[in-house]
């Protein structure tokens, strides 16, 4: 093999790669192409046909594969698009920018988790979401209706104005439902309503089922469930994901 076509060794952030000069020359305007003619000051030559690049080596493998195949091949669970975009920009591989932006839009997803804990005949719900817009929308679609009842037939039912689920932050909200004793011979019933469902639900499991069903109807897919045990009881967790394209 001609010496000019001998493999080059690249040390990228401590990770070693070997490739042919023709591979680096695939995009003539890039920094990787310019090292072949010794005109790239940001890449240090450390020996005969050896170079050091002070960048992220774990992402450089995707860049090298692109130069070899002309395709951007990423794992199905890849999510670090912003960092990869910065690496392509550093190497001045402009043709990839549109491809990466399209992939990011296609694969970007939002995550939402419901945490549910039952206490007696009542239950508490907490919802965490990666999308501020989704959490805001849910807070207006989940309504609690509070009624105070008495075992004495001559005491009328006291109803309070409906209240929306409480937003604790931009990314989580809480609400509850079920029955709780309130003084002698009285109890408080907290019904929950998930719009557009018209029914007010008192039973905790029914409320959970309606909420899970609503999320699937608006495009979320259940990814996993798990149980977390602590002194207050068992927290049931349901994690959903939805594509944002």
N, C-alpha and C positions, 0 to 999 in steps of 0.2 A: 504494500500500500504506500502511495506517495506520502511523504512526511507531512505535506500540507493537509492531507486528509486523515491524519492520525487523530485518535480521540483526544478530546480536551477534558481536563479534570476541573470541576467547579466545586469549591467549598462555599456553600450557602448557609451562613449562620451555624456552621459546625457540621452540617450534613453534606456528604460527598456525593456528587453526581458526575457521571461520565457520558459524553455525547460527542457526536461528530460535528465538525465545523459547518457542514451543510445544514444541519438542524438549526443551529444558532442564526444562520443567514436567511432563514425562511422569511423574516420580516426585515428587509434591508434598513429601514429607518429606526430600528430598535437599538437599545443599548447593547443587547447581547450580540447583535450583528457587528456593532462597531468595535467590540473588543478584538475581533479578528484582524483589524488593521491598526490596533493599538491607539485608537482615538477616543477612548472612553475613560475619563479620569476618575469616575466614581467606582470603577471596578479595578481592584488591585491585582497585578500579576505577581505571583509569589514564586514562580519557578517556570521551567520550560513547559509550556502548554498547561500551566496550572494557574488558577485564578481564585481570588477570595472576594465574595460578595456579602456585605454585612446586611443581609435581609432574612426574612423568615424562610427557613429551609423546608418546613412542613408544607408550605403552600407552593414552593417552587416546583415540586413534582408535577402539580397540575399544569403549570406554565410550560414545563418541558414536554409533557405529553401533548399539549396543544400544538407546539411547534413540530412535533413528530407526526401527528395524525391530522392536523388541521381541524380537530374537533375538541370541544371543551367537555371533557368527561368527568363528572363529579358524582360522588356517592349519593344515594337516595336520601340520606340523612344529613347531607351537607347544609350548613346554615351560615357560615362565616363569609357571606358574600361581600360585605363592606371591606374586610381585610384583603380578600383576594382582588377586589377592584383596585385597591391601593397598590398592590404588587404589580398588577398589569400596567398601571399608570407609571410606576417607577421605571419599569423596563421599556416604557413607551411602546407598548404593544397595542396601538390604537384599534386595530381591526377587531379586537376581542371585546371592546367596551360594549358595543350594541348586543353582542351575543350574551354577555354576562348579565346585562340589564334585563334582557328578555327572560333568561333563566331565573333570575331573582324574582321577577314579577310572577312567573309561573309557579314557582315552588314556595314562595313566601306564605306563611300561614300564621294564624293567631291561635293561641292556646287559652282555654278556659277551664277552670276547675271548680267543682261544687264540693263543699265540705258539709257534711250533715251529721249532727249528733242528736240523739233522742234522749230526753230527760223526762221520765214519767210518761205522762200523756201529751207532752209537748215536745217540740223539736226546734233546733236552731240551725239555720242555713248560713253559710258564708260562701260567696262566689268571688273568685279571683280571675281576672282577665288581663291578657296582654294588650288588648285594644281598649283605649279610653272610650272610644265611640260606642263599643258594644256594652261596656259596663254602664255607661250613661243611659243607653237605650233600655237595658234591663231594669235599671232603677225606676224608670217610669212605667214599665210594663208589669211590675210585681207590686201588688197593693195588699196591705193588711187591713182587715176589718175587725175591730175589737167590740165585743159585746159582753156586758156583765149581767149574769142571770142569777136568780135566787130560787131556792127550793120552796119558797113561800109563794103560793099562786097569786096572791094579791099584789106582789111586788112586780112592777113592770120591768121589762128588759131595757137596760141602758145601753145605747149604741153611741159609739164615738165616731167622729169623722174619719173616713179612710185615710191611711198614711202610706206613702211610698216606701219601698225598701230603702234603708239608710246607707248612703255612700260613706265609707270610712276614709277613702282616698280616691284618687283617679282610677285605681285598679282593683278595688274590692268593695263589696257591699254586703249587708247582712239583713236578714229578716227572720221571723219565727212564726210558728203556727201551733195549734193544739189547745188543750184546756189546762187551766191551773186553778187551784182553790184560792178563794179570796175572802177571807174572813169567815164568820160563822154562817153556814148555809148558803154561801154564794160561791160562784166561780166565774173566771174570766175565760171566754172563748176567743181565740184569735184565728180568724179565717184568712186564708191567703187566696188571692186571685191572680192568675197569670194571663194577661191579655195576649191574644184575642179570646182566650177561653173565658166564657161568661160565668162559670160556676165559682162560687166561693167554697173553698175546701178547708175542712177542719182537721181531718185525719192526716197525720204526717206523711205516711207512705203514699197516700194518694197525691198529696202536694208534690212530693218528690217525683212521682211517676209523670205527672203533668209537666213539670219543669224539664225533665229529661226528654220527654216527647217533643216539647216545644223546641228545644235546642236542635234536635235532629231535623225538624221541619225547616229550620232556618239555615241548614247546611253544615252543622257541626257533626263530626263523627266521633263516637266514643273510642278512645285509645286504650284506656286501662282503668281498672278499679283497684283500690287497696284499702286496707283498714289500719288505722293508727290507734294504738291503745295508750291511754294515760289515765290519771287519777279521776278525771271528771267523766270518763266513759269512753266508748269506742267511737271514733270519728270515721265515717265512711266517706271516701274520696272518689270522685268520678272526674276523670280528665278527658277533655274533648279537644279536638283540633278542627280548624276550618281553613281552607285555602282562601287567600285574599285576592286572587286574580279575578 
